[in-house]
Amino acid sequence: MSETPYGACRNERNIRLPFAPAALGQFVATAVAEKLAVMNAATFFAELKCRSDLKAFRRLLSRRGGEAPRRGDERSGPPIALPREVPERLLAP
């Protein structure tokens, strides 16, 4: 009788499975948990979107001034050119 590799088993019809039956249950439980996490995240961001104020967001992004970086927070390398206004396509729902 030949030995099956680690993690492989046979079912009632003697068909070789690439995983143990217990691993299938764990896979299904993990898939369901991931799906629920994605649905919860989508709900969170949808609620956050409803509370958003795009006019305030645009004002915040287009403001000038502010504080200079504190010592140690300076950016090394060439400066990055930031747009004065956020493109409309990025704000569309």
N, C-alpha and C positions, 0 to 999 in steps of 0.2 A: 504494500500500500504506500503510495507516494504522499509526502507531506505537503500541505499547502503553505504558501508563503505567509509571513506574519500579516495579519489584518484581512486575509482572505478567508472566506468560509463557503459552505455549500448550503443551498436551501433544499426544500423537500423534493424538488424535481431534479436534484443533483446538478444544478446549474451553478457555475462558479461565479461568485460575486466579488467585485473588487474592494469591498468594504464589509465590515462586520455589521450585523443588524442594529446593534446598539449605536454605532456611529451614525446610522441613518436617522435615528431619533434625535441625536444631538445636532445633526445637520439641519433637520426641520425646525427644531427649537431655536437654533441660531438664526435661521432665515426669517422666522416669524418675529424674533426680537429685533432684528435689523429693520424689517419692514415697519414695525410699530415705532421704532426710533425715527425713521424717516418721516412717517406720518405726523408724529408729534413735532418734529422740527418744521415741517411745512405749515402746520397749524400755527406755531409760534411766530414764524416770519409773516404769515398772512395777517395775524392780529397786529403785529408790529407795523406792517405796511398801512393798515387802517388808521393807526394813530399818528402816522408821519405827517410832517408839515413841509412840503416841498419848497415853499417860499422861504421859510427859515433856513432850510438846507442850502438853497442857492445863496442866500445872504451870507451864511457862514463860509461857504467856499469862495465867495468873491470878495471877502473883506481884505483889507490891507493892514499891514502893521502886525502887532503882536509883540511878544517878547523875543529877544535874541536867544539863541540856544545857550544853555548853561554850560559851564566849563565841563568838558568831557562828552557833551552831546553833539558836538560839531560833526558835520558830515564830511567824510574824506572823499576826494574825487571831484569831478566836474559838477557844477550845479545842475539841477534838474529844472527844466522849464515847465512850470505848471500852467494849465489853461486858466484863463480869467473866468470862464464860465463853463459849467458842466454841459456837454453836448446833450441835446434833448433826447436822443436815442437811448442814453444811459438812464434817463429818469422815467422813461415810458413804463407803464405797468405791464 
